Amino acid sequence: MIPGPLDIDEKVNATKFNCTGHTEEDLLLIYAYSAPGNFEQRNRIRNSYGTVKEYEGIRIQTLFFLGGLSEERNSIRFYKDIVNESQTYGDLVLDNGYIDAYRNLTLKGVSAIKWISTYCPNTFRVMKIDDDTMVNPYNLVTFLKGQSEITMSEIICKVTQGVGPIRNPKSKYHVSVGEYKDDYYPPYCQGYGYIFPPKALPRLVNAVGKSKLIAMEDVYLTGITGQNAGVRLHPLTAMFATTFSKFELFLERITTRPELMIVGHVHEARYVEVFWHLAKQRLNAKIKKQAREERERLEGKLVDDKPHEKKPFDMYEDE
């Protein structure tokens, strides 16, 4: 696999999105890997956290990156469906330079960071997710605004380390010795979600190709290429999670961990609905609490500002 230049379809190129006028202080760009046929997954995002366009002074935009259609799916009708979706929502980016397939996820990842570096270089933060990942944008923005300059220069994610390549040719995660000879990968981010410092993207783009590409996108981009580019990882386990197969366990996790920002591998609509309902519920509770505290502060200030009338027993205090 050798990443080539961008071959973006003019009709499917974030037609309703424009970075012009945005600054590093006010735009959070969330981009999702999505297969061309995953319309339902994209709509789950659009109808949940994708509805949040601004929070605490940070504007939020979500885009979906797709690869080219394979021959068996390259029908005029299927392509028209994607074009129509792009015209309706304006949030798709289709790169015909590679075929959309699991083993080409690394090419999709390289294409995405090239596109962002080209079309949208000035952002507050850039977050990569899969289209089955749920995000709490309120927790995310609040967390990112509180970060130091040090962590703002690192990739924030749930880090995996001490893991090596799977050599079994029958595995979907197979990496041959010819592709990667070492017994262990460098530390890397789990692929369902990680947050890039925007200024690191050009460094990552320039480092692509210094090591042979492998099909493990998260390993290649955040581990191997990140190491080559000198971009460090910032481990953050507490705010990242994946779903359980049992719905009850999922409910327990999200209700007992209000700090969660990202939940990966969300395959059922009911998981999405519950997660998003809880996120909005917690936001409303936060707003009410802040309003109550502000009201109490103002009421206290009004009491303090009232002229103090001396009572008979106060008259001796001035003598």
N, C-alpha and C positions, 0 to 999 in steps of 0.2 A: 504493500500500500504506500503510495506516494501522494501526498496532498498537492493538488494543483491550484491554479488561481481560482478565485470565485467565479462561478457561472450562474449568477442569480437570475431567475426568471423575472422579467420586467413586470409581468402581471401579478406576480406573487412576491412582492418585496416590501412588506410593511407599508402598504399603500396609504394608511391613515396615521402613520407615525412619523414625526419629524423631531430630531434632536435640536434643531436650531433654536437658540435662545435659552437652552438649558445650561446650567452650570454644575460644577461638581457638588455644590451644596444642596441642590434641590431635586435631583432625579435618581430614583432607584429603578434600575432596569432588571426585571426578572425574565429570564429566557428559559424556555422548556424544550427539551428534545421531544419530538412527537412524530410518529409514523403518519404517512399521508392519510391512511384510513381511520385514524383515531379521532374522528369528529366528536364522538360522545365525550371522550376524555377532555378535549379542549373546551367543550361547552361546560363541563363541570367546573373548570377553572374560571371561565368567563362569568359564570353565574354565581360564583362564591367569592373567593378573595380577589378575583380579577375585577370585581365591581369597585374595589377601593382604588381610587385614582389619586388620593392625597391624604396624608396623615401627618400631623405635627410639622407642617411646613415642607414635607418631602413629597414630591410627586412620584407616582408609581406607574410603571408601564410594564405590561407582560407581552412577550412575543413568543411565537412558536417556530422552531426551526425544523424544516423537513428536507429530506433528500429526494433525489430524482426517482421517478416511477420505474419499476422493473417492467420488463417486456410484457409479462402476463397481466400487468395492471395498467399498462400504458395505453388505455383506451381513450378515445376522444371524450366519452361521457365522464369517465373518472376524473380526467384533467379538468373538464369544465366544472365539475363539482368543487374542486379545489379553488379554481379561479373565482367562482361565485362566492365561496366562503371568504376568500381574500377580499373581494369587493365589499362584502357585507361587514366584515369585522376589521379588515386592514391590519391584522396582527400576525400574518404568516410570512415566513421567509423560505423560499424554495430554491435550493442549490442543485442544479442539474449536473454538477461536476462529479457526483458519485451516486450510486444506487442506494436508496434507503433500505438498510438491512442491519441486523444486530451486529454482524461482524464489521460493519462500516461505521459504528458509533464514533470511533476515534476520528474518522474523516469528518463526521458531523460536528464533533467538538472543535476541531481545527477550523472548520468553515465558520462556526458561530463566533469564535473569538476574533477571527479575521474580519467578519462583517461588523462586529461591534467596534473594533479598532478603527475601521474605515468610516462607518456611517454614524457612529455614536461614541466618540472618544471621551467626551466630557460628562461623567456621571458621578453621583455621590457614591454609589456602589453598584456592582454587577453580581447578580445571583443566578447560578445555574441550577435547574431542577429537571426532573422527568415529568411527563404529563400525568403520572399517577402519584405525584407528590402534593401534599397539602401544606399551605403556608399560612401562618398567622401574621398578616402584615403589620398589625398593631404592635405585637411583641417584637417583630423584626426591626421596625423603624426605631422604636424606643431603645432597643439594645444597641443598634448601630450608632445612634446619636451619642451614646454614652461611652463609646470606645476611645481609647487613647491613640495617639499618633503611631505608636508601635504596632498595635493590633490592626490599625487601619492600613498597614502595609503588608499584611499577611493574608493568606487564604484561610478563612474560618470554616471549620467543618468538623465532622466526626471522623477522627483519624484512625486508619488501620495500619498496623505495623507488625513485622515478624511473620509476614505471609509471603509465600513463594508461588511461582507459576504452577499451574496444573498441566501436566505433560500428557494426560490421557487424550488421544486424538478424538475420542468420541464425545468429550465434554464441550459444551458451548463456550467454556472459558479457556479452552486449550491454547497454550502458547508454547511453541516449539523451542528447542535449544537454539536453533538458528535465528529465531526472532529475538529471544532474550536468554542469554546464557547463564546469568547469575541464579543462585538458588533462592534468593529472596529479593522481593521488590523493595524499593525505598518506601518510607512511610507515605501514604497517599490518602486522599479523601474518599469516603464512601460516596458513590456516584449519585445517590438520589437527591443530593443538595449540597452545594458549597458556595461560598461568597468570596468573590474576587475583589481585591483592591484594583480599581480601574487602571491605575498607572502601571500595574504589573502586566496587563494584557499585551501591550506591544513587546515587552520582554519575553513573554511566553511565545508569541507569534514568531519572534526572531529565533527562539530556541528550538522550534519545531524542525525536525529533520536532523538535529545533531545526534539523535539516537534513532535507531530503527523503529518505525511505528509498529505497535502491537494492537490487537483488537480490544484490549482492556482499556477503554477510554479513560476511566477515572485514574487508573494507574499511570497511564501515559501522560495525561495532561497535568495532573496535580502532583504526581510522584516523580516520574522520570524527567519530564520537561520542566516542571517546577524546580527540581534540583539543578538542572542545567542552567536555568535562568536565574538562580539565586533567590527564588521566591520561597519564603518559609511558610510552614503550616502552623495555624493556631488551633490546637485541639479544643473542641467545645462539645462535650458529650451531653451535658444536662439539657440542652435546648433542642436536641435532635432525637428522633425516635423513628421506629418502623412499626407497622401495624402487626397485630396478632391475627391468626386465623380465626380465633374465637372472638366474637363481637363483644362479649362480656369483659374479656381481658383488655380489649381496646378501650372500652368505656372507662374501666378502672384507671388505665394509664393516663388518658387525657384529662380526667376529672381530678386526679391527684397531682398533676404536674402543670399548673397554670402557666409556667414559664415557657412551655414548648413553643418553638418557632416553626419547626419543620417536622412533618411526619411523612415518611416515604412508604411506597408500595401500597397505596390506597386504591384497591381495585373495585370496591363496591360503592354504589351511590349512597347507601345509608351511612357509611363511614364518613363520607364527605359532608352530608347534611348535618350529622351530629357534631362533627368537628367545627364546622362553620357556625352553627347555631351557638355553640359554647363560646367561640371566640367573640361573637357579637354580644352575647350576654355578659361576658366579662368586661368588654369595653364599656357597655352601658353602666355596669356597676362602678367602674372606675370613674366615668364621667360624673355620675351622681355623687360619688364620694368627694371628688374634687369640688363640685358645686357646693356641697354641704360645708366643706372646709372653708371655702372662700366666703360663703355667707356668714359662717361663724366668725371668721376673721374680720369681716366688715362690721358685723354687729358689735364685736368687741372693740373695734376702733371707734365706733360711734359713741359707745359708752365712755371710753377714755377721753374723747374730745369734748364731752359735755362740761360746761363750767361747774366747778366744784363749789357748792353752797356750804358755807360754814355752819355747823351746828353749834349750839351753846358750848358743848364740852370741847370743841375744836379751837375756841378763841384763845385758850391759854398756850396753844402751840407756838404762837408768834411772839410770845413774851420771853 
